[in-house]
Amino acid sequence: MTAPETGGTGSTADPTTGPTTGPTAGSASGRDASAEAAAARWLTRDDLRAGARSATGLLLVAPDASSAFPLGSGDRAEAAGLTGAALRAAGVGGRDRVVVALAEPAGALWAAAAADVASAAASVGPRGRMRLIHALSALGATTLVATPTGAMDLLARLHLEFLLDPLDLGLRHIVLTGEIASKRTLRHLAGEFDAHVTEVYANPFSGGALAWRAAENDPLTPLADGVLHLASLTKDVLRHSEPSGVAELVITPHGHSALGDAVLRTGQVVRTDSPASDSPASGDDTRAGDPGLPAPAHTVGEHVLVRGVWLSLPRIEKALAKIDGVSRWELTISRPGTLDTAVLTVTFGRESLVRNPMWRGRIQQAIQGLTPISLGVEIAPEIAEAPGPGVLTDLRGHHLGRDRALIV
């Protein structure tokens, strides 16, 4: 595994302290936005976690408390408004009934926004396909909001386990968000459900909608100007892309009550062939209002996205460091079918621990407390007396590495 990320990782200042007002969305030109970003606080998920103790208002907390995104009353209205706009862009209207199958904090936010757009909305959570099918039927849903893998898994279960025709659900709209979708997911779901399928890019800290697209090869259409940008992976500057064609999506939440002067690194990476300029004042940043903003295809940093939930690699490292005898570990993430799977393989330093059920149980208990995502635990048959670093192996090809400086 690469070393913990270094360059371009944000500020150590309290992320929740900031101006009560900020520039209006879309008010800055490309040159102005770059100049503002150069003077802003650049924050990561870990910075938002560090500020959780002093944050005020409604806190949208990640399932593993790896981030806390504060929302004042005006911020809540803004987030709901943009999410409602995404639903309208997807074709959802007053005749529709929406079921949201997303993990918190996104689920409640989407349901509240949908209630202002559709005739009814409910958040039922992402777990349990039979329960979801029952909820869709009982509520007379015409619209499903889910992760791409969640929707694909629902489709597979309908065919293989429940022997139901997807058309029987009567869905007119499917809105996908929260994950990097596999190839041809949108087209496949549209054909199977005979529904209009839309993909929404959501704020990875709050779950609220920021941009959308109607087809896999389309660029993202922003829902507000001046909020989404591309930035260098290693420098706190906005730009079109790295020379290698790699850039990180960042959010500038102008007008946010606590974060209006910040630039938020999303940990989500795009690839583009556009040449880049190193100057932060060049005016070459890609803003949300500009056409052609690519959708993220990768992630980077100390958190990896699994089933729509961000998993902290340092927390795994810290938990295993407390267990005597663990010399190294490997986390393998794959998508062999419709869903992501994550398996943690632990290598011990002593032969006596390899077949010890007590030590295996200790590892399982330590990992269960870290994330709501189910992690399989395997014990390597061989031992390694010399300790070694943990390794992340992403067979999906999504995560590029923990250290931004090493990404090429």
C-alpha positions as CSV (number, residue, x, y, z in Angstrom):
1,M,0.0,0.0,0.0
2,T,1.2,3.5,-0.6
3,A,2.0,5.8,2.3
4,P,-0.8,8.0,3.7
5,E,-1.7,10.8,1.4
6,T,0.4,13.9,1.5
7,G,0.2,16.8,-0.9
8,G,-3.0,18.8,-1.4
9,T,-4.7,17.4,1.7
10,G,-6.3,20.5,3.1
11,S,-6.2,22.6,6.2
12,T,-5.7,21.8,9.8
13,A,-7.9,24.7,10.8
14,D,-11.4,24.0,12.2
15,P,-13.5,23.4,9.1
16,T,-16.7,24.6,10.6
17,T,-15.5,28.1,11.3
18,G,-16.0,30.4,8.4
19,P,-18.0,33.4,7.1
20,T,-21.7,33.5,7.5
21,T,-22.1,34.7,4.0
22,G,-20.2,34.1,0.8
23,P,-20.2,34.8,-2.9
24,T,-23.4,33.8,-4.7
25,A,-23.2,30.7,-6.7
26,G,-21.8,31.2,-10.2
27,S,-20.7,34.8,-9.4
28,A,-17.0,34.2,-10.0
29,S,-15.4,34.1,-13.4
30,G,-12.9,31.3,-14.1
31,R,-10.0,33.6,-13.1
32,D,-11.9,34.8,-10.0
33,A,-12.8,31.3,-8.9
34,S,-9.1,30.3,-9.2
35,A,-8.0,33.2,-7.2
36,E,-10.6,32.6,-4.5
37,A,-9.6,28.9,-4.3
38,A,-6.0,29.8,-3.9
39,A,-6.8,31.7,-0.7
40,A,-9.5,29.2,0.6
41,R,-9.3,26.5,3.1
42,W,-8.8,23.2,1.3
43,L,-10.6,20.5,3.3
44,T,-10.8,16.7,3.1
45,R,-13.2,14.2,4.7
46,D,-10.8,13.9,7.7
47,D,-11.0,17.7,8.2
48,L,-14.8,17.5,8.3
49,R,-14.5,14.8,10.9
50,A,-12.0,16.8,13.0
51,G,-14.5,19.7,13.1
52,A,-17.5,17.6,14.2
53,R,-17.1,18.5,17.9
54,S,-17.6,22.2,17.2
55,A,-19.9,22.0,14.2
56,T,-23.5,23.4,14.7
57,G,-26.8,23.0,13.0
58,L,-28.0,19.8,11.4
59,L,-25.0,17.5,11.0
60,L,-25.1,15.0,8.2
61,V,-22.8,12.3,9.5
62,A,-21.3,9.5,7.5
63,P,-22.3,6.0,8.7
64,D,-18.8,5.5,10.2
65,A,-18.6,9.1,11.4
66,S,-15.7,9.8,9.0
67,S,-17.2,13.2,8.2
68,A,-19.8,15.6,9.6
69,F,-21.3,18.0,7.1
70,P,-23.0,20.9,8.9
71,L,-26.2,22.5,7.5
72,G,-27.9,25.6,8.7
73,S,-31.5,26.3,7.9
74,G,-30.6,28.1,4.7
75,D,-28.2,25.3,3.7
76,R,-30.9,22.7,4.2
77,A,-33.2,24.6,1.9
78,E,-30.4,24.9,-0.7
79,A,-29.6,21.2,-0.6
80,A,-33.2,20.2,-0.8
81,G,-33.7,22.6,-3.7
82,L,-30.8,21.2,-5.7
83,T,-31.9,17.6,-5.0
84,G,-35.5,18.4,-6.1
85,A,-34.1,20.0,-9.2
86,A,-32.3,16.7,-10.0
87,L,-35.5,14.8,-9.6
88,R,-37.3,17.2,-11.9
89,A,-34.5,16.8,-14.4
90,A,-35.1,13.1,-14.2
91,G,-38.7,13.6,-15.2
92,V,-40.2,13.2,-11.7
93,G,-43.4,15.2,-11.1
94,G,-46.5,15.7,-9.2
95,R,-48.0,12.4,-10.3
96,D,-45.1,10.3,-9.1
97,R,-44.5,8.4,-5.8
98,V,-40.8,8.1,-4.8
99,V,-39.1,5.4,-2.8
100,V,-35.5,6.2,-1.7
101,A,-33.2,3.2,-1.0
102,L,-30.1,5.0,0.1
103,A,-28.0,4.9,3.2
104,E,-28.1,7.8,5.6
105,P,-27.5,10.7,5.6
106,A,-28.5,10.8,1.9
107,G,-31.8,8.8,2.3
108,A,-33.6,11.4,4.5
109,L,-32.4,14.3,2.4
110,W,-33.6,12.8,-0.9
111,A,-37.0,11.8,0.6
112,A,-37.6,15.3,1.9
113,A,-36.6,16.8,-1.4
114,A,-38.8,14.3,-3.3
115,A,-41.8,15.1,-1.1
116,D,-41.7,18.7,-2.5
117,V,-41.6,17.4,-6.1
118,A,-43.7,14.3,-6.2
119,S,-47.1,13.4,-4.6
120,A,-45.4,11.1,-2.0
121,A,-41.9,10.1,-0.9
122,A,-40.4,7.6,1.6
123,S,-36.9,6.6,2.6
124,V,-36.7,2.8,3.2
125,G,-32.9,2.3,3.4
126,P,-30.6,0.2,1.1
127,R,-30.8,-3.2,2.8
128,G,-33.1,-6.1,1.9
129,R,-34.3,-6.7,-1.6
130,M,-37.5,-8.5,-0.6
131,R,-38.3,-5.6,1.8
132,L,-37.7,-3.1,-1.0
133,I,-39.9,-5.0,-3.4
134,H,-42.7,-5.0,-0.8
135,A,-42.2,-1.3,-0.1
136,L,-42.4,-0.4,-3.8
137,S,-45.6,-2.4,-4.2
138,A,-47.2,-1.2,-0.9
139,L,-46.5,2.5,-1.6
140,G,-47.4,2.3,-5.3
141,A,-44.0,3.7,-6.2
142,T,-43.3,5.0,-9.7
143,T,-39.8,6.2,-9.0
144,L,-36.8,4.4,-7.3
145,V,-33.7,6.3,-6.1
146,A,-30.9,3.9,-5.4
147,T,-27.2,3.2,-5.9
148,P,-26.3,1.6,-9.3
149,T,-25.3,-1.7,-7.7
150,G,-28.4,-1.6,-5.5
151,A,-30.6,-1.2,-8.6
152,M,-28.7,-3.9,-10.5
153,D,-28.9,-6.3,-7.5
154,L,-32.7,-5.7,-7.3
155,L,-33.0,-6.6,-11.0
156,A,-31.0,-9.8,-10.5
157,R,-33.0,-10.9,-7.5
158,L,-36.3,-10.2,-9.4
159,H,-35.2,-12.6,-12.1
160,L,-33.3,-15.3,-10.2
161,E,-34.9,-15.5,-6.7
162,F,-38.4,-13.9,-6.8
163,L,-39.3,-14.9,-10.4
164,L,-40.9,-11.6,-11.0
165,D,-41.1,-9.5,-14.2
166,P,-39.4,-6.1,-13.6
167,L,-42.2,-4.5,-15.5
168,D,-44.7,-5.6,-12.8
169,L,-43.2,-3.0,-10.4
170,G,-44.5,-0.2,-12.6
171,L,-41.5,2.0,-12.2
172,R,-41.4,5.0,-14.6
173,H,-38.2,6.6,-13.3
174,I,-35.0,5.2,-11.8
175,V,-32.4,7.7,-10.3
176,L,-29.0,6.3,-9.6
177,T,-26.5,8.0,-7.2
178,G,-23.7,7.4,-4.7
179,E,-21.4,5.1,-6.6
180,I,-19.3,4.6,-9.7
181,A,-21.6,2.6,-12.0
182,S,-20.4,-0.3,-14.1
183,K,-20.5,0.0,-17.8
184,R,-23.9,-0.1,-19.5
185,T,-25.7,0.0,-16.2
186,L,-28.1,2.9,-17.2
187,R,-29.0,1.3,-20.5
188,H,-29.5,-2.1,-19.1
189,L,-31.8,-0.9,-16.3
190,A,-33.8,1.2,-18.7
191,G,-34.4,-1.7,-21.0
192,E,-35.4,-4.2,-18.2
193,F,-37.7,-1.8,-16.3
194,D,-38.9,0.1,-19.3
195,A,-38.1,3.2,-17.2
196,H,-36.3,6.5,-17.7
197,V,-32.9,6.1,-15.9
198,T,-30.9,9.1,-14.8
199,E,-27.5,9.3,-13.0
200,V,-27.0,12.0,-10.4
201,Y,-23.7,13.1,-9.0
202,A,-24.2,13.8,-5.3
203,N,-22.1,15.6,-2.7
204,P,-20.1,12.8,-1.1
205,F,-20.4,14.4,2.4
206,S,-24.1,15.2,2.5
207,G,-25.7,13.1,-0.3
208,G,-27.4,16.1,-1.9
209,A,-27.5,16.4,-5.7
210,L,-25.0,18.6,-7.5
211,A,-25.2,17.4,-11.1
212,W,-26.9,14.9,-13.4
213,R,-26.7,13.1,-16.7
214,A,-29.1,11.1,-18.8
215,A,-26.7,8.6,-20.4
216,E,-23.4,6.9,-19.5
217,N,-21.4,8.8,-22.1
218,D,-22.9,12.2,-21.4
219,P,-21.0,14.8,-19.3
220,L,-22.4,16.0,-16.0
221,T,-25.0,18.8,-16.2
222,P,-24.6,20.9,-13.1
223,L,-27.5,22.0,-11.0
224,A,-25.9,25.3,-9.9
225,D,-23.0,27.3,-11.3
226,G,-19.7,27.7,-9.6
227,V,-20.0,24.8,-7.2
228,L,-18.1,21.9,-9.0
229,H,-14.6,22.2,-10.2
230,L,-11.6,20.1,-11.2
231,A,-8.4,20.5,-9.2
232,S,-4.8,19.2,-9.1
233,L,-4.3,16.1,-7.0
234,T,-1.2,17.5,-5.4
235,K,-1.6,21.2,-5.3
236,D,-4.4,23.4,-3.9
237,V,-5.2,24.9,-7.3
238,L,-8.1,24.6,-9.7
239,R,-7.3,23.3,-13.2
240,H,-8.7,21.4,-16.1
241,S,-6.7,18.3,-15.3
242,E,-3.3,17.0,-14.4
243,P,-0.9,16.6,-17.4
244,S,-1.6,12.9,-17.2
245,G,-5.3,13.5,-17.6
246,V,-6.2,13.0,-13.9
247,A,-8.0,15.5,-11.8
248,E,-10.0,15.6,-8.5
249,L,-13.5,16.9,-8.3
250,V,-13.8,19.6,-5.7
251,I,-16.8,21.5,-4.3
252,T,-16.9,25.2,-3.5
253,P,-20.0,25.6,-1.4
254,H,-20.4,29.4,-1.9
255,G,-22.9,30.8,0.5
256,H,-22.8,27.9,2.9
257,S,-23.2,29.2,6.5
258,A,-20.0,27.4,7.8
259,L,-18.1,26.3,4.7
260,G,-18.6,29.2,2.3
261,D,-14.9,30.0,2.1
262,A,-13.7,26.4,1.7
263,V,-12.8,24.0,-1.1
264,L,-13.8,20.5,-0.4
265,R,-11.8,17.6,-1.8
266,T,-14.3,14.9,-2.7
267,G,-11.8,12.1,-3.1
268,Q,-13.4,11.4,-6.5
269,V,-11.2,11.5,-9.6
270,V,-11.9,12.1,-13.3
271,R,-9.8,11.4,-16.4
272,T,-9.7,13.9,-19.2
273,D,-7.4,14.5,-22.2
274,S,-7.5,18.2,-21.8
275,P,-4.1,19.9,-21.2
276,A,-3.7,21.7,-17.9
277,S,-2.1,24.9,-16.8
278,D,-0.3,25.0,-13.5
279,S,-1.2,28.6,-12.7
280,P,-4.0,29.1,-10.2
281,A,-4.8,32.4,-11.8
282,S,-4.9,31.2,-15.3
283,G,-8.7,31.1,-15.5
284,D,-8.5,27.5,-16.8
285,D,-10.5,25.9,-14.1
286,T,-13.5,23.8,-15.1
287,R,-16.6,25.2,-13.3
288,A,-19.9,23.6,-12.8
289,G,-21.5,25.9,-15.4
290,D,-19.1,24.9,-18.1
291,P,-20.1,22.1,-20.5
292,G,-18.2,18.8,-20.5
293,L,-17.5,18.3,-16.8
294,P,-16.7,14.5,-16.8
295,A,-18.3,12.1,-14.2
296,P,-15.9,10.6,-11.7
297,A,-14.5,7.2,-12.6
298,H,-12.1,6.7,-9.7
299,T,-11.4,7.5,-6.1
300,V,-8.2,8.6,-4.3
301,G,-7.0,9.1,-0.7
302,E,-7.5,7.4,2.7
303,H,-11.2,6.5,2.1
304,V,-12.5,4.0,-0.5
305,L,-16.1,3.8,-1.8
306,V,-17.8,0.5,-1.3
307,R,-21.5,0.0,-1.8
308,G,-22.1,3.7,-1.6
309,V,-20.4,4.0,1.7
310,W,-16.9,5.5,2.3
311,L,-14.6,3.1,4.2
312,S,-11.7,4.5,6.2
313,L,-8.4,2.7,5.6
314,P,-6.7,4.3,8.6
315,R,-9.4,3.0,10.9
316,I,-8.8,-0.5,9.7
317,E,-5.1,0.0,10.2
318,K,-5.6,1.3,13.7
319,A,-8.1,-1.5,14.7
320,L,-5.7,-4.3,13.5
321,A,-2.7,-2.6,15.2
322,K,-4.4,-3.3,18.6
323,I,-4.6,-7.0,18.0
324,D,-1.4,-8.9,19.0
325,G,0.1,-11.1,16.3
326,V,-1.2,-9.3,13.2
327,S,1.8,-8.6,11.0
328,R,0.1,-7.4,7.8
329,W,-3.2,-7.2,6.0
330,E,-4.8,-6.9,2.6
331,L,-8.2,-5.5,1.8
332,T,-9.5,-6.8,-1.6
333,I,-12.5,-5.1,-3.2
334,S,-14.3,-6.5,-6.2
335,R,-17.6,-6.4,-8.1
336,P,-17.9,-10.0,-9.3
337,G,-21.7,-9.7,-9.9
338,T,-24.1,-6.9,-9.1
339,L,-22.7,-5.8,-5.7
340,D,-19.3,-4.8,-4.3
341,T,-17.6,-7.3,-2.1
342,A,-14.8,-6.5,0.4
343,V,-12.6,-9.2,2.0
344,L,-9.9,-8.5,4.6
345,T,-7.1,-11.1,4.6
346,V,-5.0,-11.0,7.7
347,T,-1.5,-12.4,8.0
348,F,-0.2,-13.4,11.5
349,G,3.3,-13.4,12.7
350,R,3.0,-16.6,14.7
351,E,2.0,-20.1,13.5
352,S,-0.1,-20.7,16.7
353,L,-2.6,-17.9,15.7
354,V,-3.4,-19.1,12.2
355,R,-6.0,-21.6,13.2
356,N,-7.0,-20.0,16.5
357,P,-10.8,-19.2,16.4
358,M,-10.4,-16.7,19.2
359,W,-8.1,-14.5,17.2
360,R,-10.3,-14.8,14.1
361,G,-13.3,-13.7,16.3
362,R,-11.3,-10.7,17.7
363,I,-10.6,-9.5,14.1
364,Q,-14.2,-10.0,13.0
365,Q,-15.5,-8.0,16.0
366,A,-13.0,-5.2,15.5
367,I,-13.9,-4.8,11.9
368,Q,-17.7,-5.0,12.5
369,G,-17.5,-1.9,14.6
370,L,-15.9,0.2,11.9
371,T,-18.5,0.3,9.1
372,P,-22.0,-0.9,8.3
373,I,-20.5,-2.5,5.2
374,S,-20.1,-6.3,5.5
375,L,-16.4,-7.2,5.4
376,G,-15.4,-10.8,4.9
377,V,-12.4,-12.0,7.1
378,E,-9.9,-14.5,5.9
379,I,-6.7,-15.7,7.6
380,A,-3.6,-16.3,5.4
381,P,-2.3,-19.8,5.7
382,E,1.3,-18.7,5.8
383,I,2.9,-16.5,8.5
384,A,5.0,-13.4,8.1
385,E,7.3,-12.6,11.1
386,A,8.4,-9.3,9.8
387,P,5.6,-6.7,9.9
388,G,4.5,-5.1,6.7
389,P,2.2,-2.3,5.5
390,G,-1.5,-3.0,4.8
391,V,-2.4,-3.3,1.1
392,L,-5.6,-2.2,-0.7
393,T,-6.3,-4.2,-3.9
394,D,-9.2,-2.8,-5.8
395,L,-10.1,-5.3,-8.6
396,R,-12.8,-2.9,-9.8
397,G,-10.1,-0.5,-10.9
398,H,-11.7,2.4,-9.0
399,H,-9.3,3.4,-6.2
400,L,-6.0,4.9,-7.6
401,G,-4.1,5.0,-4.3
402,R,-3.9,6.5,-0.9
403,D,-1.1,9.0,-1.7
404,R,-2.2,11.6,-4.2
405,A,1.4,12.5,-5.0
406,L,2.0,9.0,-6.4
407,I,-0.9,9.0,-8.8
408,V,0.1,9.1,-12.5
